[in-house]
Amino acid sequence: MAASSETILSTAKHFVQFINKSPSPFHAVNEVKKRLVAAGFKELREIDHWTVQPQDKCFVTRNQSTIIAFAVGGRYKPGNGFSIVGAHTDSPCLKVKPNSNKVRHGYVQLGVECYGGGIWRTWMDRDLTVAGRVLVRSGEKIDHRLVHIERPLLRIPNLAIHLDRNTNENFGPNKEDHLLPVLATAVKAGLQGNTHSAEKTPQLQADKHPSPLIKILCDELKIEPQQVLDFELCLADTQPATIGGVYNEFVFSPRLDNLLNAYTACEALVESCEDDSLASDPNIRLISLFDNEEVGSLSAQGAQSTLQELVLRRLSAGGMATAFEEAIPKSYMISADQAHALHPNYSEKHESNHKPSFHKGVVIKFNTNQRYATTAITATILRLIAEKGGVPLQEVVVRNDSPCGSTIGPIMSAKLGIPTIDVGAPQWSMHSIRETGDTTTVYQSMQLFTLFFQHYPAVFQTLNF
């Protein structure tokens, strides 16, 4: 049954609230944790022994930027399958360098590194701030503190067109020289007593960064500079995500790729546990939200790590030597990452028979060169699941003369051998500082993942091969 416009809009507004509280992967994981705890999930630690029973609901984090959460079916036994939705918590951005202090031509600037494949020109002339985590010395302990300065601190100004008449014909900033944000004038910083020479030998970790930035961080966290052991900070736009368009049908937002799927996967897992279906489920329902997808997933907290495999093995353990091996072919993974919607100004960029549009459903991604993990079997399974709730699906294949992105799908399917499908909500401006999606697909994604958790085991049983 189709959802009302009020339900669709309400769902999108809740997602927008999540986005605005998640300017970094650390914040995104923290928000997911809050949602899970509120729904009765219990936190586990990798270093502890786990005793997990049917109908238990738990989660585990790594690096505070990756989270795996699961709900054990009431009829689960070792060797049964896993119903998995995977997504990622990171997005292309500018990250603060380990030694970021730069003073050039009378301006205090911030050394930043390009993370992922961003459309970097979109970061210019935006009101920017910093967000992430700070490692703080608290007596004999080391604390992990989240920080998000919610006001404009930084700016990367464009060059005036009078000084570059060809800027509209071919503009691509030099990533080392032209993407340095301005934090303050050296004169003003000096008058405030918050500057030092970039050539001075640092005595503290804090000395490696502009003094005005350190002061703001310390004021925000109520600590002293000597307590700052290190930090991981990314730049973020201060303009909040919002619902837009004449009919309130669009989501104008940073980080749609891929927090939309991280959010809807979490909400679907929680929603799927609110009825009686978990009690009769033979599978374990699980979401894996990984960091570092935008740079290849090759990290301890990325999809190329052993984290998901280790979690699945621990959950499979129960006296059966081959329980994990038996579980894998009974399992199924949805790799959920955003898809390119047809752009009305660049329609020639899309294959003529595959033009995903807003409001028409989640997109199944196909690529015979295995940039996506979808097969005829995994696509059929998801179509049957979607039919149960009337959730529409679309399909996409890139043109033969076009490059194709990839996801965690091929990584996870190759690493573990789990049947996998790649899907995503359609959007414009992928990897821009401001992306565009539609309100309907937020709801449709959540519904599709919820149906998947509830119905995959039954659909799997219909496979006659």
C-alpha positions as CSV (number, residue, x, y, z in Angstrom):
1,M,0.0,0.0,0.0
2,A,1.3,3.4,-1.0
3,A,2.4,5.7,1.8
4,S,0.7,9.1,2.3
5,S,2.6,12.3,1.4
6,E,2.6,13.1,5.1
7,T,4.4,9.9,6.0
8,I,6.9,10.3,3.2
9,L,7.7,13.9,4.3
10,S,7.9,13.0,8.0
11,T,10.4,10.2,7.2
12,A,12.5,12.6,5.1
13,K,12.5,15.2,7.9
14,H,13.8,12.7,10.4
15,F,16.5,11.7,8.0
16,V,17.5,15.4,7.6
17,Q,17.8,15.7,11.3
18,F,20.2,12.7,11.3
19,I,22.3,14.2,8.5
20,N,22.6,17.5,10.4
21,K,23.9,15.7,13.5
22,S,26.4,13.7,11.4
23,P,29.1,15.9,10.0
24,S,31.7,13.2,10.3
25,P,31.7,9.3,10.3
26,F,32.3,9.5,14.1
27,H,29.2,11.5,14.6
28,A,27.2,9.3,12.2
29,V,28.2,6.2,14.2
30,N,27.3,8.0,17.4
31,E,23.9,8.9,16.1
32,V,23.3,5.3,15.0
33,K,24.4,4.0,18.4
34,K,21.9,6.3,20.1
35,R,19.1,5.0,17.9
36,L,20.0,1.4,18.6
37,V,20.3,1.9,22.4
38,A,16.9,3.6,22.4
39,A,15.5,0.5,20.6
40,G,17.0,-1.9,23.2
41,F,20.2,-2.9,21.5
42,K,23.2,-3.7,23.8
43,E,26.7,-2.7,23.0
44,L,29.4,-5.4,22.8
45,R,33.2,-4.9,22.6
46,E,35.5,-6.9,20.3
47,I,37.9,-7.6,23.2
48,D,35.2,-9.3,25.4
49,H,33.7,-12.7,25.2
50,W,30.3,-12.8,23.6
51,T,27.3,-14.9,24.7
52,V,24.6,-14.2,22.2
53,Q,21.2,-15.8,22.4
54,P,18.1,-15.9,20.1
55,Q,16.3,-12.6,20.0
56,D,19.3,-10.7,21.4
57,K,19.9,-7.3,19.8
58,C,23.5,-6.0,19.9
59,F,26.0,-3.8,18.2
60,V,29.8,-3.5,18.1
61,T,32.0,-0.6,16.8
62,R,35.5,-0.3,15.5
63,N,37.5,3.0,15.5
64,Q,34.2,4.7,16.5
65,S,33.6,5.2,12.7
66,T,32.3,1.7,11.8
67,I,29.4,-0.1,13.4
68,I,27.9,-3.5,13.0
69,A,24.5,-4.2,14.6
70,F,22.4,-7.4,14.6
71,A,19.2,-8.9,15.9
72,V,19.2,-12.7,16.4
73,G,16.1,-14.5,15.1
74,G,14.1,-16.5,17.6
75,R,14.6,-19.7,15.6
76,Y,18.3,-19.1,14.9
77,K,20.7,-22.0,15.1
78,P,24.4,-22.1,14.2
79,G,24.6,-22.7,10.5
80,N,21.6,-20.6,9.6
81,G,22.0,-17.6,7.4
82,F,22.5,-13.9,7.8
83,S,20.3,-11.2,6.3
84,I,22.7,-8.2,5.8
85,V,22.4,-4.6,4.7
86,G,25.8,-2.9,4.2
87,A,26.5,0.8,3.7
88,H,29.2,3.3,4.6
89,T,29.6,6.2,6.9
90,D,32.2,8.3,5.1
91,S,31.9,10.9,2.3
92,P,34.4,12.9,0.2
93,C,35.6,15.9,2.2
94,L,38.7,17.9,3.1
95,K,40.5,16.6,6.2
96,V,42.9,18.6,8.4
97,K,46.5,17.6,7.9
98,P,48.7,16.3,10.9
99,N,50.7,19.6,10.7
100,S,48.2,22.1,9.4
101,N,49.6,25.4,10.5
102,K,50.1,27.7,7.5
103,V,50.6,31.5,7.5
104,R,50.8,33.0,4.0
105,H,50.8,36.6,2.9
106,G,49.2,37.8,6.2
107,Y,46.5,35.1,6.4
108,V,46.2,32.2,8.8
109,Q,45.3,29.2,6.7
110,L,44.6,25.5,7.4
111,G,46.5,22.7,5.7
112,V,43.9,20.2,4.4
113,E,44.1,16.9,2.5
114,C,41.5,15.7,-0.1
115,Y,39.7,12.6,1.1
116,G,38.0,10.7,-1.7
117,G,36.9,11.9,-5.1
118,G,35.1,15.1,-4.3
119,I,33.9,17.8,-6.7
120,W,36.3,20.2,-5.1
121,R,35.2,23.3,-6.8
122,T,31.9,23.0,-4.9
123,W,33.8,23.6,-1.7
124,M,34.7,27.1,-2.7
125,D,32.8,30.1,-1.4
126,R,31.0,28.0,1.2
127,D,30.7,28.7,4.9
128,L,32.8,25.9,6.4
129,T,33.5,24.6,9.8
130,V,35.3,21.6,11.4
131,A,34.0,18.4,12.9
132,G,35.4,15.1,14.0
133,R,37.0,13.6,17.1
134,V,39.7,14.8,19.5
135,L,41.8,12.4,21.7
136,V,42.1,14.1,25.1
137,R,44.3,13.3,28.0
138,S,42.1,13.1,31.2
139,G,44.4,12.3,34.1
140,E,45.7,8.8,33.4
141,K,43.0,8.1,30.8
142,I,42.6,8.9,27.1
143,D,39.2,10.1,26.1
144,H,37.5,10.1,22.7
145,R,35.6,13.4,22.3
146,L,33.3,14.4,19.5
147,V,33.5,18.0,18.3
148,H,31.4,20.0,15.9
149,I,31.7,23.8,15.8
150,E,28.3,24.9,14.5
151,R,29.3,28.2,13.1
152,P,31.3,29.3,10.0
153,L,35.1,29.3,10.7
154,L,36.7,28.8,7.3
155,R,36.4,29.9,3.7
156,I,38.0,28.9,0.5
157,P,37.5,32.0,-1.7
158,N,37.2,31.8,-5.4
159,L,39.5,33.9,-7.6
160,A,37.6,36.9,-9.1
161,I,36.6,36.4,-12.8
162,H,38.5,39.6,-13.7
163,L,41.8,37.7,-12.8
164,D,40.8,34.6,-14.7
165,R,38.5,35.2,-17.6
166,N,38.5,31.5,-18.6
167,T,37.2,30.3,-15.3
168,N,33.8,29.4,-16.6
169,E,35.3,27.4,-19.5
170,N,37.7,25.2,-17.6
171,F,37.9,25.5,-13.9
172,G,39.7,22.9,-11.8
173,P,41.5,24.1,-8.6
174,N,45.0,22.8,-7.9
175,K,44.3,20.6,-4.9
176,E,47.4,21.6,-3.0
177,D,47.5,25.3,-3.6
178,H,44.0,26.4,-4.2
179,L,42.0,24.5,-1.6
180,L,43.6,26.1,1.5
181,P,40.9,27.5,3.7
182,V,41.4,30.9,5.3
183,L,40.9,30.8,9.1
184,A,41.8,34.4,10.0
185,T,44.0,37.3,9.2
186,A,47.4,37.1,10.9
187,V,46.9,40.7,12.2
188,K,43.6,39.8,14.0
189,A,45.0,36.6,15.3
190,G,48.0,38.4,16.7
191,L,45.9,41.0,18.4
192,Q,43.9,38.1,20.0
193,G,47.2,36.4,21.1
194,N,46.4,33.3,19.1
195,T,49.1,32.9,16.5
196,H,52.6,31.6,16.3
197,S,55.3,31.1,13.7
198,A,54.8,28.1,11.4
199,E,58.6,27.6,11.6
200,K,58.8,27.3,15.4
201,T,59.5,23.8,16.6
202,P,56.3,22.4,18.1
203,Q,56.4,21.5,21.8
204,L,52.9,20.1,21.9
205,Q,50.7,18.3,19.3
206,A,48.5,21.4,19.5
207,D,51.5,23.5,18.2
208,K,51.3,21.8,14.8
209,H,48.0,23.6,14.1
210,P,46.9,27.2,13.9
211,S,46.4,28.6,17.4
212,P,43.0,30.1,16.6
213,L,41.7,26.7,15.7
214,I,43.2,25.1,18.8
215,K,41.6,27.8,21.0
216,I,38.2,27.2,19.5
217,L,38.5,23.4,20.0
218,C,39.7,23.8,23.6
219,D,37.0,26.2,24.4
220,E,34.3,23.9,22.9
221,L,35.6,20.9,24.8
222,K,36.6,22.8,28.0
223,I,40.2,21.5,28.0
224,E,43.7,22.9,27.8
225,P,46.0,22.7,24.7
226,Q,48.4,20.3,26.5
227,Q,45.5,17.8,26.8
228,V,45.1,17.5,23.1
229,L,46.9,14.3,22.0
230,D,45.7,14.2,18.5
231,F,42.6,14.7,16.4
232,E,40.8,13.7,13.1
233,L,38.9,16.6,11.8
234,C,37.1,17.1,8.5
235,L,35.7,20.3,7.0
236,A,31.9,20.5,6.7
237,D,29.4,22.9,5.3
238,T,27.6,24.9,7.9
239,Q,24.4,25.2,5.8
240,P,22.1,22.5,7.1
241,A,20.4,19.8,5.1
242,T,16.8,20.7,4.3
243,I,13.7,19.7,2.4
244,G,13.2,21.8,-0.7
245,G,11.4,22.3,-4.0
246,V,8.0,23.8,-4.7
247,Y,6.3,20.6,-3.5
248,N,8.8,19.8,-0.7
249,E,9.9,16.8,-2.8
250,F,13.7,17.2,-2.7
251,V,16.4,16.7,-0.1
252,F,19.1,19.3,-0.4
253,S,21.9,18.0,1.7
254,P,25.6,17.1,2.2
255,R,26.7,13.5,2.5
256,L,23.6,11.8,0.9
257,D,26.3,9.5,-0.4
258,N,26.1,7.5,1.7
259,L,24.4,8.5,5.0
260,L,21.0,8.0,3.4
261,N,21.6,4.2,3.3
262,A,23.3,4.2,6.7
263,Y,20.3,5.8,8.2
264,T,17.6,3.8,6.4
265,A,19.5,0.5,7.1
266,C,19.5,1.3,10.8
267,E,15.9,2.4,10.9
268,A,14.9,-0.7,9.0
269,L,16.7,-3.0,11.4
270,V,15.0,-1.4,14.3
271,E,11.5,-1.3,12.6
272,S,11.8,-5.0,11.6
273,C,12.2,-5.9,15.3
274,E,9.1,-4.1,16.4
275,D,6.6,-6.8,15.3
276,D,6.6,-10.5,15.9
277,S,8.6,-11.5,12.9
278,L,12.0,-11.6,14.7
279,A,10.7,-14.4,17.1
280,S,10.1,-16.7,14.1
281,D,13.1,-15.7,12.1
282,P,15.7,-18.5,11.5
283,N,18.3,-15.9,10.4
284,I,20.4,-13.2,12.1
285,R,19.5,-9.7,10.8
286,L,22.5,-7.5,10.5
287,I,23.7,-4.1,9.3
288,S,27.3,-3.2,8.5
289,L,28.1,0.5,8.2
290,F,31.8,0.8,7.2
291,D,34.2,3.7,7.1
292,N,36.7,4.4,4.3
293,E,34.6,3.3,1.4
294,E,35.4,6.5,-0.5
295,V,39.1,5.7,-0.5
296,G,38.9,2.0,-1.3
297,S,37.9,0.4,2.0
298,L,41.4,-0.8,2.7
299,S,41.6,-0.2,6.4
300,A,41.1,-1.9,9.7
301,Q,37.6,-0.4,9.8
302,G,36.8,-0.7,6.1
303,A,34.9,-3.3,4.1
304,Q,38.2,-4.9,3.1
305,S,39.0,-5.7,6.7
306,T,38.2,-8.9,8.5
307,L,35.7,-7.2,10.8
308,Q,32.4,-8.5,9.2
309,E,33.9,-12.0,8.8
310,L,35.0,-12.1,12.4
311,V,31.6,-11.0,13.7
312,L,29.8,-13.5,11.5
313,R,32.1,-16.3,12.7
314,R,31.5,-15.4,16.3
315,L,27.8,-15.4,15.8
316,S,28.0,-18.8,14.0
317,A,30.0,-20.4,16.8
318,G,28.0,-23.0,18.7
319,G,29.7,-26.4,18.7
320,M,29.4,-26.9,14.9
321,A,32.8,-26.9,13.2
322,T,31.3,-26.0,9.8
323,A,28.6,-23.6,11.0
324,F,30.1,-20.5,9.3
325,E,30.7,-22.3,6.1
326,E,27.1,-23.6,6.1
327,A,25.7,-20.2,6.9
328,I,27.3,-18.3,4.0
329,P,25.4,-19.9,1.1
330,K,22.1,-19.3,3.0
331,S,22.9,-15.6,3.5
332,Y,22.3,-12.6,1.4
333,M,23.7,-9.1,1.5
334,I,22.3,-5.8,0.2
335,S,25.1,-3.4,-0.6
336,A,23.3,0.0,-0.4
337,D,25.1,2.9,-1.9
338,Q,23.7,5.9,-3.8
339,A,22.9,5.8,-7.6
340,H,23.0,8.4,-10.3
341,A,19.5,9.8,-11.2
342,L,18.9,11.0,-14.7
343,H,20.2,14.6,-14.9
344,P,17.9,16.6,-17.2
345,N,20.8,18.8,-18.4
346,Y,23.0,15.8,-19.2
347,S,20.6,13.1,-20.3
348,E,23.2,11.9,-22.8
349,K,25.3,10.6,-20.0
350,H,22.8,7.8,-19.3
351,E,22.2,4.6,-21.2
352,S,19.1,5.0,-23.2
353,N,17.1,2.1,-21.5
354,H,18.4,2.8,-18.0
355,K,17.4,6.2,-16.7
356,P,16.7,6.2,-13.0
357,S,14.4,8.9,-11.8
358,F,13.2,10.4,-8.5
359,H,10.2,8.9,-6.8
360,K,10.3,5.8,-8.9
361,G,12.0,3.5,-6.4
362,V,15.3,2.1,-5.3
363,V,17.8,1.4,-8.1
364,I,19.3,-2.0,-8.7
365,K,22.8,-1.6,-10.1
366,F,24.2,-4.0,-12.8
367,N,27.7,-4.2,-14.2
368,T,29.0,-7.3,-16.1
369,N,32.6,-6.2,-15.2
370,Q,31.8,-6.8,-11.6
371,R,32.0,-3.2,-10.4
372,Y,28.6,-4.1,-8.9
373,A,27.9,-7.5,-7.3
374,T,24.3,-8.0,-8.6
375,T,23.4,-11.3,-10.4
376,A,20.2,-12.6,-11.9
377,I,19.6,-14.6,-8.7
378,T,20.2,-11.8,-6.3
379,A,18.1,-9.4,-8.4
380,T,15.2,-11.9,-8.5
381,I,15.3,-12.4,-4.8
382,L,15.0,-8.7,-4.1
383,R,12.3,-8.2,-6.6
384,L,10.2,-10.9,-4.9
385,I,10.8,-9.3,-1.6
386,A,9.8,-5.8,-2.9
387,E,6.6,-7.2,-4.4
388,K,5.4,-8.2,-0.9
389,G,5.2,-4.5,0.1
390,G,4.6,-2.9,-3.3
391,V,8.0,-1.2,-3.2
392,P,9.0,-0.1,-6.7
393,L,12.4,-0.9,-8.1
394,Q,14.4,0.6,-11.0
395,E,17.5,-0.6,-12.8
396,V,20.7,1.0,-14.0
397,V,23.6,0.1,-16.3
398,V,26.3,2.6,-17.3
399,R,27.0,3.3,-20.9
400,N,29.8,1.3,-22.5
401,D,31.7,4.5,-23.1
402,S,31.4,5.7,-19.5
403,P,33.4,4.9,-16.4
404,C,31.6,3.1,-13.6
405,G,32.0,3.6,-9.8
406,S,32.0,0.7,-7.4
407,T,30.8,-0.1,-3.9
408,I,31.5,-2.5,-0.9
409,G,29.3,-5.1,-2.7
410,P,32.0,-6.7,-4.9
411,I,34.5,-6.5,-1.9
412,M,32.2,-8.3,0.5
413,S,30.8,-10.9,-2.0
414,A,34.4,-11.8,-3.1
415,K,35.8,-11.9,0.4
416,L,33.0,-14.0,2.0
417,G,31.2,-15.6,-0.9
418,I,27.8,-14.2,0.2
419,P,25.3,-13.6,-2.6
420,T,25.1,-9.9,-2.9
421,I,23.1,-7.2,-4.7
422,D,24.0,-3.6,-5.3
423,V,21.2,-1.0,-4.9
424,G,20.9,2.7,-4.1
425,A,18.6,5.7,-4.0
426,P,18.8,8.0,-7.0
427,Q,20.4,11.4,-6.5
428,W,22.1,14.2,-8.3
429,S,25.5,15.9,-7.7
430,M,27.2,12.9,-6.2
431,H,30.4,13.9,-4.3
432,S,29.5,17.6,-4.4
433,I,29.4,19.4,-1.1
434,R,25.6,19.8,-1.6
435,E,23.8,16.8,-3.1
436,T,20.2,16.4,-4.1
437,G,17.9,13.4,-3.5
438,D,14.1,13.0,-3.2
439,T,11.9,12.5,-0.2
440,T,10.0,9.5,-1.6
441,T,13.1,7.3,-1.9
442,V,14.1,7.8,1.7
443,Y,10.9,6.1,2.7
444,Q,11.1,3.5,-0.1
445,S,14.6,2.5,1.0
446,M,13.6,2.1,4.6
447,Q,10.6,0.0,3.5
448,L,12.6,-2.2,1.2
449,F,15.2,-3.0,3.8
450,T,12.5,-3.7,6.4
451,L,10.8,-6.1,4.1
452,F,14.1,-7.8,3.4
453,F,14.8,-8.5,7.0
454,Q,11.3,-9.8,7.5
455,H,10.9,-11.9,4.4
456,Y,14.3,-13.0,3.0
457,P,14.4,-16.5,4.8
458,A,11.1,-17.4,3.3
459,V,12.0,-16.3,-0.2
460,F,15.3,-18.2,0.0
461,Q,13.4,-21.3,0.7
462,T,11.6,-21.0,-2.7
463,L,14.9,-21.3,-4.6
464,N,14.8,-24.7,-6.3
465,F,18.5,-25.0,-7.1
